[in-house]
Amino acid sequence: IDYTRPAELCIGCGACTQVCPTGAIHFDDKDGIRRTVITGTVVCEQPLLTCSECGAPTQTPSHRDFVRKRLPDHMATLLDRELCPSCARLRADRPVQDLKLSALNKKYETIEDL
């Protein structure tokens, strides 16, 4: 087995870097490119998508597509906004919670009503 060549199905998700027992695999995200490095050799280069709010690198298109295929339609559309985790938290785009909070606000007019 040639460990210096990544699998043809690599999506640039980073799972291999997390489970490598020797730490020989890592990513180098630079200049809009994710480079997979195994034992010091760049074995794969993939473009990185950028956050639509702040411009920070987020993920590879292959990784986004992999995730999108596994999500229900209503959740997959959220990926089209292409937000990094920080901007997503700042925007607090959580439609389900927003609906619950608005329903709660209608039910209880003041804090004393709780």
Phi and psi in degrees as GROMACS dihedral restraints (atoms count N, CA, C in turn):
[ dihedral_restraints ]
;  ai    aj    ak    al  type     phi  dphi    fc
    3     4     5     6     1   -97.3    20    10
    4     5     6     7     1   103.2    20    10
    6     7     8     9     1   -80.1    20    10
    7     8     9    10     1    -4.8    20    10
    9    10    11    12     1   -87.2    20    10
   10    11    12    13     1    -2.4    20    10
   12    13    14    15     1  -115.6    20    10
   13    14    15    16     1   120.2    20    10
   15    16    17    18     1   -71.4    20    10
   16    17    18    19     1   161.3    20    10
   18    19    20    21     1   -59.9    20    10
   19    20    21    22     1   147.8    20    10
   21    22    23    24     1   -64.2    20    10
   22    23    24    25     1   -20.4    20    10
   24    25    26    27     1   -93.5    20    10
   25    26    27    28     1    14.5    20    10
   27    28    29    30     1   -58.9    20    10
   28    29    30    31     1   130.5    20    10
   30    31    32    33     1  -112.1    20    10
   31    32    33    34     1     1.3    20    10
   33    34    35    36     1    73.6    20    10
   34    35    36    37     1    32.0    20    10
   36    37    38    39     1   -82.3    20    10
   37    38    39    40     1   -25.2    20    10
   39    40    41    42     1    96.8    20    10
   40    41    42    43     1     0.1    20    10
   42    43    44    45     1   -59.3    20    10
   43    44    45    46     1   -39.2    20    10
   45    46    47    48     1   -64.1    20    10
   46    47    48    49     1   -34.3    20    10
   48    49    50    51     1   -68.7    20    10
   49    50    51    52     1   -30.0    20    10
   51    52    53    54     1   -76.7    20    10
   52    53    54    55     1   -29.6    20    10
   54    55    56    57     1  -104.3    20    10
   55    56    57    58     1    -6.1    20    10
   57    58    59    60     1   -65.4    20    10
   58    59    60    61     1   117.1    20    10
   60    61    62    63     1   -68.4    20    10
   61    62    63    64     1   -21.5    20    10
   63    64    65    66     1  -101.8    20    10
   64    65    66    67     1    -9.0    20    10
   66    67    68    69     1    74.9    20    10
   67    68    69    70     1    19.2    20    10
   69    70    71    72     1   -77.4    20    10
   70    71    72    73     1   -13.0    20    10
   72    73    74    75     1  -109.7    20    10
   73    74    75    76     1   130.7    20    10
   75    76    77    78     1  -149.9    20    10
   76    77    78    79     1   166.3    20    10
   78    79    80    81     1  -106.2    20    10
   79    80    81    82     1   148.9    20    10
   81    82    83    84     1  -128.0    20    10
   82    83    84    85     1   106.1    20    10
   84    85    86    87     1   -95.6    20    10
   85    86    87    88     1   110.5    20    10
   87    88    89    90     1  -150.8    20    10
   88    89    90    91     1   136.9    20    10
   90    91    92    93     1    56.4    20    10
   91    92    93    94     1    37.4    20    10
   93    94    95    96     1    75.7    20    10
   94    95    96    97     1    13.5    20    10
   96    97    98    99     1  -126.3    20    10
   97    98    99   100     1   134.1    20    10
   99   100   101   102     1   -97.1    20    10
  100   101   102   103     1   119.6    20    10
  102   103   104   105     1  -107.4    20    10
  103   104   105   106     1   126.0    20    10
  105   106   107   108     1   -90.3    20    10
  106   107   108   109     1   123.8    20    10
  108   109   110   111     1  -118.3    20    10
  109   110   111   112     1   123.9    20    10
  111   112   113   114     1  -119.8    20    10
  112   113   114   115     1   121.6    20    10
  114   115   116   117     1    47.0    20    10
  115   116   117   118     1    44.0    20    10
  117   118   119   120     1    84.8    20    10
  118   119   120   121     1    -2.2    20    10
  120   121   122   123     1  -109.8    20    10
  121   122   123   124     1   127.8    20    10
  123   124   125   126     1   -72.3    20    10
  124   125   126   127     1   117.7    20    10
  126   127   128   129     1  -110.6    20    10
  127   128   129   130     1   -10.8    20    10
  129   130   131   132     1  -157.5    20    10
  130   131   132   133     1   140.3    20    10
  132   133   134   135     1  -129.6    20    10
  133   134   135   136     1   131.5    20    10
  135   136   137   138     1  -137.2    20    10
  136   137   138   139     1   143.5    20    10
  138   139   140   141     1   -69.2    20    10
  139   140   141   142     1   151.5    20    10
  141   142   143   144     1  -107.5    20    10
  142   143   144   145     1   139.5    20    10
  144   145   146   147     1   -79.0    20    10
  145   146   147   148     1   158.6    20    10
  147   148   149   150     1  -120.4    20    10
  148   149   150   151     1   153.1    20    10
  150   151   152   153     1   -64.4    20    10
  151   152   153   154     1   134.2    20    10
  153   154   155   156     1   -72.6    20    10
  154   155   156   157     1   -15.3    20    10
  156   157   158   159     1   -94.6    20    10
  157   158   159   160     1   -52.4    20    10
  159   160   161   162     1  -111.9    20    10
  160   161   162   163     1   -11.4    20    10
  162   163   164   165     1    84.3    20    10
  163   164   165   166     1     3.5    20    10
  165   166   167   168     1   -69.9    20    10
  166   167   168   169     1   147.1    20    10
  168   169   170   171     1   -65.1    20    10
  169   170   171   172     1   140.2    20    10
  171   172   173   174     1  -114.2    20    10
  172   173   174   175     1   -65.8    20    10
  174   175   176   177     1  -160.8    20    10
  175   176   177   178     1   171.8    20    10
  177   178   179   180     1   -82.6    20    10
  178   179   180   181     1   153.6    20    10
  180   181   182   183     1   -58.1    20    10
  181   182   183   184     1   -36.6    20    10
  183   184   185   186     1   -63.7    20    10
  184   185   186   187     1   -39.7    20    10
  186   187   188   189     1   -67.0    20    10
  187   188   189   190     1   -44.1    20    10
  189   190   191   192     1   -59.7    20    10
  190   191   192   193     1   -44.4    20    10
  192   193   194   195     1   -64.5    20    10
  193   194   195   196     1   -37.9    20    10
  195   196   197   198     1   -60.0    20    10
  196   197   198   199     1   -47.1    20    10
  198   199   200   201     1   -67.7    20    10
  199   200   201   202     1   -44.3    20    10
  201   202   203   204     1   -56.6    20    10
  202   203   204   205     1   -40.5    20    10
  204   205   206   207     1   -65.6    20    10
  205   206   207   208     1   -20.0    20    10
  207   208   209   210     1  -101.7    20    10
  208   209   210   211     1    -0.7    20    10
  210   211   212   213     1  -101.6    20    10
  211   212   213   214     1   151.9    20    10
  213   214   215   216     1   -63.2    20    10
  214   215   216   217     1   155.5    20    10
  216   217   218   219     1   -54.1    20    10
  217   218   219   220     1   -43.1    20    10
  219   220   221   222     1   -65.8    20    10
  220   221   222   223     1   -25.7    20    10
  222   223   224   225     1   -88.5    20    10
  223   224   225   226     1   -33.5    20    10
  225   226   227   228     1   -63.9    20    10
  226   227   228   229     1   -30.9    20    10
  228   229   230   231     1   -65.8    20    10
  229   230   231   232     1   -24.4    20    10
  231   232   233   234     1   -65.6    20    10
  232   233   234   235     1   -26.0    20    10
  234   235   236   237     1   -68.4    20    10
  235   236   237   238     1   -23.6    20    10
  237   238   239   240     1   -66.0    20    10
  238   239   240   241     1   -20.9    20    10
  240   241   242   243     1   -72.0    20    10
  241   242   243   244     1   -22.1    20    10
  243   244   245   246     1    51.3    20    10
  244   245   246   247     1    64.6    20    10
  246   247   248   249     1  -105.7    20    10
  247   248   249   250     1   142.8    20    10
  249   250   251   252     1   -73.8    20    10
  250   251   252   253     1   163.6    20    10
  252   253   254   255     1   -56.8    20    10
  253   254   255   256     1   -38.5    20    10
  255   256   257   258     1   -64.7    20    10
  256   257   258   259     1   -46.1    20    10
  258   259   260   261     1   -68.3    20    10
  259   260   261   262     1   -35.3    20    10
  261   262   263   264     1   -62.9    20    10
  262   263   264   265     1   -40.8    20    10
  264   265   266   267     1   -67.0    20    10
  265   266   267   268     1   -41.0    20    10
  267   268   269   270     1   -63.7    20    10
  268   269   270   271     1   -38.2    20    10
  270   271   272   273     1   -78.1    20    10
  271   272   273   274     1   -18.5    20    10
  273   274   275   276     1    52.5    20    10
  274   275   276   277     1    46.0    20    10
  276   277   278   279     1   -78.8    20    10
  277   278   279   280     1    83.9    20    10
  279   280   281   282     1  -129.7    20    10
  280   281   282   283     1    82.5    20    10
  282   283   284   285     1   -55.2    20    10
  283   284   285   286     1   -38.4    20    10
  285   286   287   288     1   -65.5    20    10
  286   287   288   289     1   -44.2    20    10
  288   289   290   291     1   -65.0    20    10
  289   290   291   292     1   -41.0    20    10
  291   292   293   294     1   -59.0    20    10
  292   293   294   295     1   -41.3    20    10
  294   295   296   297     1   -65.2    20    10
  295   296   297   298     1   -41.6    20    10
  297   298   299   300     1   -64.6    20    10
  298   299   300   301     1   -42.1    20    10
  300   301   302   303     1   -66.0    20    10
  301   302   303   304     1   -40.9    20    10
  303   304   305   306     1   -66.1    20    10
  304   305   306   307     1   -37.1    20    10
  306   307   308   309     1   -65.9    20    10
  307   308   309   310     1   -39.8    20    10
  309   310   311   312     1   -65.2    20    10
  310   311   312   313     1   -41.8    20    10
  312   313   314   315     1   -63.1    20    10
  313   314   315   316     1   -36.1    20    10
  315   316   317   318     1   -70.9    20    10
  316   317   318   319     1   -34.9    20    10
  318   319   320   321     1   -72.9    20    10
  319   320   321   322     1   -41.6    20    10
  321   322   323   324     1  -117.1    20    10
  322   323   324   325     1   112.4    20    10
  324   325   326   327     1   -73.6    20    10
  325   326   327   328     1   -37.3    20    10
  327   328   329   330     1  -131.6    20    10
  328   329   330   331     1   166.5    20    10
  330   331   332   333     1   -64.6    20    10
  331   332   333   334     1   -28.7    20    10
  333   334   335   336     1   -68.1    20    10
  334   335   336   337     1   -24.3    20    10
  336   337   338   339     1   -71.8    20    10
  337   338   339   340     1   -17.6    20    10
